[in-house]
Amino acid sequence: MSLHNAGDEAGTVTTRPITFTGGTLHLNAVVRAGGSIRVEVLGTAFGLSNPVTGDQLDAAASWTGGSLSTLAGQQLRLRFHLDDADLYSYWIN
Protein backbone atom coordinates (compact mmCIF):
# COMPACT_ATOMS: atom_id res chain seq x y z
CA MET A 1 0.00 0.00 0.00
CA SER A 2 1.29 3.47 -0.82
CA LEU A 3 0.31 7.09 -0.98
CA HIS A 4 -0.05 7.47 -4.72
CA ASN A 5 0.01 10.56 -6.91
CA ALA A 6 -0.26 10.50 -10.67
CA GLY A 7 -1.54 12.87 -13.26
CA ASP A 8 -1.17 16.52 -14.07
CA GLU A 9 -1.18 17.97 -10.56
CA ALA A 10 1.06 17.29 -7.57
CA GLY A 11 -0.52 16.15 -4.31
CA THR A 12 0.32 16.59 -0.66
CA VAL A 13 -0.16 14.70 2.57
CA THR A 14 0.49 16.07 6.06
CA THR A 15 1.36 13.96 9.09
CA ARG A 16 -0.08 14.27 12.55
CA PRO A 17 2.29 15.95 15.01
CA ILE A 18 5.23 13.69 15.81
CA THR A 19 7.99 14.12 18.38
CA PHE A 20 11.17 14.32 16.37
CA THR A 21 13.87 12.20 18.00
CA GLY A 22 16.70 13.58 15.90
CA GLY A 23 18.55 11.83 13.14
CA THR A 24 17.72 11.53 9.47
CA LEU A 25 14.35 11.26 7.72
CA HIS A 26 14.27 8.26 5.35
CA LEU A 27 11.78 7.46 2.56
CA ASN A 28 10.80 4.29 0.76
CA ALA A 29 9.35 5.53 -2.52
CA VAL A 30 9.01 5.07 -6.24
CA VAL A 31 9.15 8.26 -8.29
CA ARG A 32 8.41 8.01 -11.98
CA ALA A 33 10.49 9.83 -14.63
CA GLY A 34 10.11 13.59 -14.32
CA GLY A 35 8.52 13.36 -10.86
CA SER A 36 9.78 13.98 -7.35
CA ILE A 37 8.99 13.88 -3.65
CA ARG A 38 9.89 16.85 -1.48
CA VAL A 39 9.36 17.13 2.25
CA GLU A 40 8.36 20.28 4.12
CA VAL A 41 8.81 20.61 7.89
CA LEU A 42 5.89 22.80 8.87
CA GLY A 43 6.50 25.69 11.24
CA THR A 44 10.26 25.81 10.63
CA ALA A 45 12.60 27.72 8.35
CA PHE A 46 13.76 24.55 6.59
CA GLY A 47 11.44 24.92 3.60
CA LEU A 48 11.25 22.10 1.06
CA SER A 49 13.81 19.32 1.01
CA ASN A 50 15.97 18.54 -1.96
CA PRO A 51 13.96 16.38 -4.40
CA VAL A 52 13.92 12.61 -4.02
CA THR A 53 13.76 10.82 -7.38
CA GLY A 54 13.90 7.28 -8.73
CA ASP A 55 13.16 3.93 -7.08
CA GLN A 56 14.36 4.35 -3.50
CA LEU A 57 14.18 1.75 -0.73
CA ASP A 58 16.05 4.00 1.69
CA ALA A 59 16.45 7.59 0.49
CA ALA A 60 17.71 10.07 3.07
CA ALA A 61 15.85 13.38 2.81
CA SER A 62 18.20 16.36 2.87
CA TRP A 63 17.94 20.12 3.07
CA THR A 64 20.39 22.63 1.65
CA GLY A 65 20.03 24.85 4.73
CA GLY A 66 21.08 22.34 7.37
CA SER A 67 20.28 19.19 9.29
CA LEU A 68 17.00 18.28 10.96
CA SER A 69 18.98 17.10 13.99
CA THR A 70 18.72 20.66 15.35
CA LEU A 71 14.98 20.01 15.84
CA ALA A 72 15.42 16.99 18.17
CA GLY A 73 12.79 16.82 20.89
CA GLN A 74 10.34 19.14 19.12
CA GLN A 75 6.82 18.36 17.93
CA LEU A 76 6.81 18.50 14.11
CA ARG A 77 4.40 18.00 11.26
CA LEU A 78 5.76 16.85 7.91
CA ARG A 79 4.12 17.61 4.58
CA PHE A 80 5.08 15.37 1.68
CA HIS A 81 4.77 16.90 -1.80
CA LEU A 82 4.32 14.09 -4.34
CA ASP A 83 4.62 14.65 -8.06
CA ASP A 84 4.04 11.45 -10.06
CA ALA A 85 5.22 9.31 -7.14
CA ASP A 86 4.33 6.58 -4.64
CA LEU A 87 5.36 6.97 -1.00
CA TYR A 88 5.40 3.61 0.80
CA SER A 89 6.87 4.61 4.16
CA TYR A 90 9.00 7.07 6.04
CA TRP A 91 10.99 6.75 9.26
CA ILE A 92 13.53 8.62 11.34
CA ASN A 93 16.83 6.98 12.15
Backbone as a printed PyTorch tensor [residue, N CA C, xyz], in Angstrom:
tensor([[[  0.8440,  -1.1590,   0.0000],
         [  0.0000,   0.0000,   0.0000],
         [  0.8960,   1.2300,   0.0000]],

        [[  0.4910,   2.2460,  -0.7570],
         [  1.2920,   3.4730,  -0.8230],
         [  0.3810,   4.6830,  -0.9190]],

        [[  0.9520,   5.8330,  -0.6310],
         [  0.3110,   7.0930,  -0.9820],
         [  0.6930,   7.3180,  -2.4230]],

        [[ -0.2930,   7.4570,  -3.2820],
         [ -0.0540,   7.4750,  -4.7220],
         [ -0.4890,   8.8080,  -5.3100]],

        [[  0.3600,   9.3640,  -6.1640],
         [  0.0120,  10.5640,  -6.9060],
         [  0.3940,  10.3410,  -8.3550]],

        [[ -0.5320,  10.6030,  -9.2380],
         [ -0.2640,  10.5050, -10.6670],
         [ -1.1410,  11.5310, -11.3580]],

        [[ -0.7290,  11.9310, -12.5130],
         [ -1.5430,  12.8700, -13.2590],
         [ -0.8750,  14.2180, -13.3980]],

        [[ -1.6900,  15.2060, -13.7380],
         [ -1.1660,  16.5250, -14.0720],
         [ -0.8180,  17.3850, -12.8640]],

        [[ -1.3990,  17.1120, -11.7190],
         [ -1.1790,  17.9710, -10.5590],
         [ -0.5100,  17.2020,  -9.4250]],

        [[  0.3970,  17.8830,  -8.7290],
         [  1.0620,  17.2900,  -7.5660],
         [  0.0660,  17.1990,  -6.4190]],

        [[  0.3250,  16.3100,  -5.4810],
         [ -0.5230,  16.1540,  -4.3120],
         [  0.3030,  16.2760,  -3.0470]],

        [[ -0.3700,  16.4980,  -1.9390],
         [  0.3220,  16.5950,  -0.6590],
         [ -0.3830,  15.7480,   0.3850]],

        [[  0.3840,  15.3570,   1.3970],
         [ -0.1650,  14.6960,   2.5690],
         [  0.6170,  15.2270,   3.7670]],

        [[ -0.1170,  15.5080,   4.8610],
         [  0.4870,  16.0730,   6.0570],
         [  0.3230,  15.0950,   7.2130]],

        [[  1.4010,  14.8840,   7.9650],
         [  1.3630,  13.9620,   9.0930],
         [  0.6990,  14.6160,  10.3010]],

        [[  0.3070,  13.7890,  11.2220],
         [ -0.0790,  14.2680,  12.5450],
         [  1.2000,  14.7660,  13.2140]],

        [[  1.0740,  15.5380,  14.3000],
         [  2.2920,  15.9480,  15.0100],
         [  3.0570,  14.7220,  15.5220]],

        [[  4.3520,  14.7480,  15.3190],
         [  5.2280,  13.6910,  15.8100],
         [  6.3380,  14.3400,  16.6390]],

        [[  6.8440,  13.6320,  17.6330],
         [  7.9930,  14.1200,  18.3840],
         [  9.2360,  13.6650,  17.6460]],

        [[  9.9840,  14.6300,  17.1510],
         [ 11.1690,  14.3180,  16.3670],
         [ 12.2990,  13.9180,  17.3080]],

        [[ 12.8390,  12.7390,  17.1190],
         [ 13.8660,  12.1950,  17.9980],
         [ 15.2780,  12.5770,  17.5660]],

        [[ 15.3880,  13.2610,  16.4520],
         [ 16.7030,  13.5800,  15.9020],
         [ 17.0790,  12.5370,  14.8790]],

        [[ 18.1210,  12.7830,  14.1540],
         [ 18.5480,  11.8310,  13.1400],
         [ 18.1350,  12.2670,  11.7460]],

        [[ 17.9830,  11.2930,  10.8750],
         [ 17.7160,  11.5330,   9.4650],
         [ 16.3490,  10.9830,   9.0910]],

        [[ 15.6350,  11.7070,   8.2500],
         [ 14.3500,  11.2620,   7.7160],
         [ 14.6090,  10.4150,   6.4740]],

        [[ 14.0790,   9.1920,   6.4630],
         [ 14.2650,   8.2610,   5.3460],
         [ 12.9290,   7.9880,   4.6610]],

        [[ 12.9750,   7.7560,   3.3520],
         [ 11.7840,   7.4630,   2.5600],
         [ 11.9640,   6.1670,   1.7820]],

        [[ 10.8840,   5.4140,   1.6710],
         [ 10.8020,   4.2850,   0.7600],
         [  9.7780,   4.7160,  -0.2760]],

        [[ 10.2230,   4.9330,  -1.5150],
         [  9.3460,   5.5290,  -2.5190],
         [  9.7270,   5.1010,  -3.9210]],

        [[  8.7650,   5.2200,  -4.8130],
         [  9.0080,   5.0650,  -6.2420],
         [  8.5300,   6.3530,  -6.9070]],

        [[  9.4530,   7.0100,  -7.5860],
         [  9.1490,   8.2600,  -8.2870],
         [  9.3570,   8.0120,  -9.7730]],

        [[  8.3240,   8.2370, -10.5430],
         [  8.4140,   8.0130, -11.9780],
         [  9.2140,   9.1300, -12.6640]],

        [[  9.6570,   8.8770, -13.8820],
         [ 10.4900,   9.8300, -14.6290],
         [  9.8340,  11.2120, -14.6580]],

        [[ 10.6040,  12.2210, -14.3230],
         [ 10.1140,  13.5920, -14.3190],
         [  9.4230,  14.0040, -13.0310]],

        [[  9.2060,  13.0580, -12.1140],
         [  8.5240,  13.3550, -10.8590],
         [  9.5000,  13.5650,  -9.7130]],

        [[  8.9390,  13.8110,  -8.5290],
         [  9.7810,  13.9820,  -7.3450],
         [  8.9230,  13.9140,  -6.0820]],

        [[  9.5920,  13.7120,  -4.9720],
         [  8.9890,  13.8810,  -3.6500],
         [  9.8520,  14.8820,  -2.9150]],

        [[  9.2010,  15.8770,  -2.3220],
         [  9.8920,  16.8520,  -1.4810],
         [  9.1670,  16.8920,  -0.1460]],

        [[  9.9200,  17.1330,   0.9070],
         [  9.3620,  17.1330,   2.2520],
         [  9.4750,  18.5370,   2.8340]],

        [[  8.3970,  18.9780,   3.4600],
         [  8.3570,  20.2780,   4.1250],
         [  8.1790,  20.0260,   5.6190]],

        [[  8.9580,  20.6970,   6.4410],
         [  8.8120,  20.6100,   7.8920],
         [  8.0360,  21.8550,   8.3020]],

        [[  6.7650,  21.6620,   8.6150],
         [  5.8880,  22.8000,   8.8740],
         [  6.3120,  23.5480,  10.1340]],

        [[  6.1890,  24.8590,  10.0830],
         [  6.4970,  25.6890,  11.2420],
         [  7.9790,  25.9230,  11.4740]],

        [[  8.8140,  25.5870,  10.5010],
         [ 10.2590,  25.8100,  10.6330],
         [ 10.7440,  26.5800,   9.4130]],

        [[ 11.9920,  26.9890,   9.4600],
         [ 12.5960,  27.7220,   8.3490],
         [ 13.2610,  26.7900,   7.3310]],

        [[ 13.0790,  25.4920,   7.4830],
         [ 13.7570,  24.5520,   6.5910],
         [ 13.2250,  24.5860,   5.1610]],

        [[ 11.9780,  24.9240,   4.9560],
         [ 11.4420,  24.9210,   3.6050],
         [ 11.3670,  23.5200,   3.0460]],

        [[ 11.3540,  23.4030,   1.7210],
         [ 11.2470,  22.1030,   1.0640],
         [ 12.6100,  21.4190,   0.9820]],

        [[ 12.5810,  20.0980,   1.1400],
         [ 13.8140,  19.3170,   1.0140],
         [ 14.2870,  19.3010,  -0.4240]],

        [[ 15.4980,  18.8150,  -0.6140],
         [ 15.9740,  18.5360,  -1.9640],
         [ 15.0920,  17.4200,  -2.5260]],

        [[ 14.8580,  17.4000,  -3.8330],
         [ 13.9590,  16.3840,  -4.3960],
         [ 14.5160,  14.9690,  -4.2800]],

        [[ 13.6120,  14.0380,  -3.9870],
         [ 13.9190,  12.6060,  -4.0190],
         [ 13.3680,  12.0810,  -5.3370]],

        [[ 14.1800,  11.3410,  -6.0830],
         [ 13.7650,  10.8170,  -7.3800],
         [ 14.1410,   9.3460,  -7.4820]],

        [[ 13.5440,   8.6620,  -8.4430],
         [ 13.8990,   7.2760,  -8.7280],
         [ 13.2170,   6.2750,  -7.8120]],

        [[ 13.6690,   5.0370,  -7.8940],
         [ 13.1570,   3.9310,  -7.0820],
         [ 14.0510,   3.8260,  -5.8600]],

        [[ 13.5350,   4.2150,  -4.7020],
         [ 14.3560,   4.3470,  -3.5040],
         [ 13.8090,   3.4940,  -2.3690]],

        [[ 14.5680,   2.5300,  -1.9120],
         [ 14.1840,   1.7480,  -0.7340],
         [ 14.5410,   2.4790,   0.5500]],

        [[ 15.5730,   3.3140,   0.4920],
         [ 16.0510,   4.0050,   1.6910],
         [ 16.7220,   5.3140,   1.2910]],

        [[ 15.9100,   6.2860,   0.8830],
         [ 16.4450,   7.5950,   0.4940],
         [ 16.4660,   8.5120,   1.7070]],

        [[ 17.5960,   9.1180,   1.9710],
         [ 17.7100,  10.0730,   3.0730],
         [ 17.3020,  11.4490,   2.5660]],

        [[ 16.2650,  12.0260,   3.1760],
         [ 15.8500,  13.3800,   2.8070],
         [ 16.9080,  14.3580,   3.3040]],

        [[ 17.1810,  15.3760,   2.4850],
         [ 18.1980,  16.3610,   2.8730],
         [ 17.7190,  17.7640,   2.5280]],

        [[ 18.2610,  18.7160,   3.2660],
         [ 17.9380,  20.1180,   3.0740],
         [ 19.2360,  20.8750,   2.8480]],

        [[ 19.2080,  21.8300,   1.9460],
         [ 20.3910,  22.6320,   1.6500],
         [ 20.7770,  23.4800,   2.8540]],

        [[ 19.7870,  23.9370,   3.6290],
         [ 20.0310,  24.8550,   4.7290],
         [ 20.5030,  24.2380,   6.0250]],

        [[ 20.6170,  22.9280,   6.1270],
         [ 21.0780,  22.3440,   7.3750],
         [ 20.4930,  20.9770,   7.6440]],

        [[ 20.6860,  20.5280,   8.8730],
         [ 20.2770,  19.1940,   9.2900],
         [ 19.0770,  19.2700,  10.2270]],

        [[ 18.1660,  18.3300,  10.0760],
         [ 16.9970,  18.2780,  10.9580],
         [ 17.3690,  17.9500,  12.3970]],

        [[ 18.5820,  17.4780,  12.6350],
         [ 18.9800,  17.0970,  13.9910],
         [ 18.8460,  18.2620,  14.9760]],

        [[ 18.8790,  19.4920,  14.4830],
         [ 18.7170,  20.6620,  15.3540],
         [ 17.3020,  20.7580,  15.9220]],

        [[ 16.3710,  19.9760,  15.3950],
         [ 14.9800,  20.0070,  15.8440],
         [ 14.6370,  18.8680,  16.8050]],

        [[ 15.6440,  18.1370,  17.2720],
         [ 15.4170,  16.9880,  18.1660],
         [ 14.6230,  17.4160,  19.3920]],

        [[ 13.6300,  16.5830,  19.7280],
         [ 12.7920,  16.8220,  20.8930],
         [ 11.5740,  17.6840,  20.6320]],

        [[ 11.4670,  18.2650,  19.4480],
         [ 10.3410,  19.1390,  19.1220],
         [  9.1980,  18.3670,  18.4760]],

        [[  7.9860,  18.8840,  18.6360],
         [  6.8220,  18.3570,  17.9290],
         [  6.8430,  18.9360,  16.5170]],

        [[  6.7650,  18.0790,  15.5130],
         [  6.8130,  18.5000,  14.1120],
         [  5.6640,  17.8890,  13.3300]],

        [[  5.3020,  18.5680,  12.2680],
         [  4.4050,  17.9960,  11.2570],
         [  5.1550,  18.0480,   9.9380]],

        [[  5.1060,  16.9430,   9.2100],
         [  5.7620,  16.8530,   7.9140],
         [  4.7060,  16.9100,   6.8260]],

        [[  5.0060,  17.6050,   5.7590],
         [  4.1250,  17.6130,   4.5840],
         [  4.9260,  17.0830,   3.4070]],

        [[  4.4420,  15.9870,   2.8290],
         [  5.0770,  15.3650,   1.6800],
         [  4.4180,  15.8960,   0.4200]],

        [[  5.2290,  16.3980,  -0.5040],
         [  4.7650,  16.9000,  -1.7990],
         [  5.1240,  15.8420,  -2.8380]],

        [[  4.1090,  15.1820,  -3.3840],
         [  4.3240,  14.0940,  -4.3360],
         [  3.9530,  14.5400,  -5.7380]],

        [[  4.8570,  14.3380,  -6.6620],
         [  4.6190,  14.6460,  -8.0610],
         [  4.9420,  13.3880,  -8.8620]],

        [[  3.9070,  12.6930,  -9.3010],
         [  4.0390,  11.4460, -10.0570],
         [  4.8850,  10.4290,  -9.2820]],

        [[  4.4280,  10.1410,  -8.0430],
         [  5.2240,   9.3130,  -7.1400],
         [  4.3440,   8.4740,  -6.2230]],

        [[  4.9350,   7.4310,  -5.6600],
         [  4.3290,   6.5820,  -4.6350],
         [  5.2150,   6.6230,  -3.4030]],

        [[  4.6450,   6.9790,  -2.2550],
         [  5.3650,   6.9740,  -0.9960],
         [  4.8720,   5.7810,  -0.1940]],

        [[  5.7650,   4.8290,   0.0790],
         [  5.3980,   3.6140,   0.8020],
         [  5.5780,   3.7660,   2.3080]],

        [[  6.6450,   4.4080,   2.7310],
         [  6.8720,   4.6070,   4.1600],
         [  7.9030,   5.6910,   4.3810]],

        [[  7.9460,   6.1640,   5.6230],
         [  8.9980,   7.0730,   6.0450],
         [  9.3410,   6.7290,   7.4940]],

        [[ 10.5610,   7.0090,   7.8860],
         [ 10.9900,   6.7540,   9.2600],
         [ 12.1720,   7.6660,   9.5830]],

        [[ 12.4350,   7.7850,  10.8680],
         [ 13.5310,   8.6200,  11.3440],
         [ 14.5340,   7.6990,  12.0390]],

        [[ 15.7790,   7.8400,  11.6120],
         [ 16.8320,   6.9800,  12.1520],
         [ 18.0780,   7.7930,  12.4130]]])
